[in-house]
Amino acid sequence: MSPGVSAPLGHYNSCVPEFTVAHLALLERLVAHGFTPVAFAMYASAIGLRRGSFAALLVPAGDTALKIMGEPCYLIGSNLAVRTRLGGRPVFVWKDKSVEATPELLEELAVFSSDLTNLLET
């Protein structure tokens, strides 16, 4: 591109998806149900949504829908933790930090996931 000539919007950051009015309306509905939009720098191409200690990444699915990218996560600080097993017990891990995945936390995660999925499908 020549100096002084503007690049089309999105030219330099083509990994960021374009969101439609329908996507934004869906996000407004999610916010009305207690979800908060958040940004996760490592996932700039997705919209982060948080409620309590849990978060999920959303990406466009066509012009009118959003879908969950990967699986909803527990947050350690402001970081998306991975659910795994250490020493035979379920845990959420981010770098060198871990939190035991208690039955209560797993139930809360299931409710978060179910609520989000239901709102995305209606």
Buried (B, 14 or more C-beta within 10 A) or exposed (E): EEEEEEEEEEEEEEEEEEBBEBBEEBBEEBEEEEBEEEEBEEBEEBBBBBBBBBBBBBBBEEEEBBEBBEEBBBBBEEBBBBBEEEEEEBBBBBEEEBBEBEEEBBEBBEEBBEBBBEBBEE
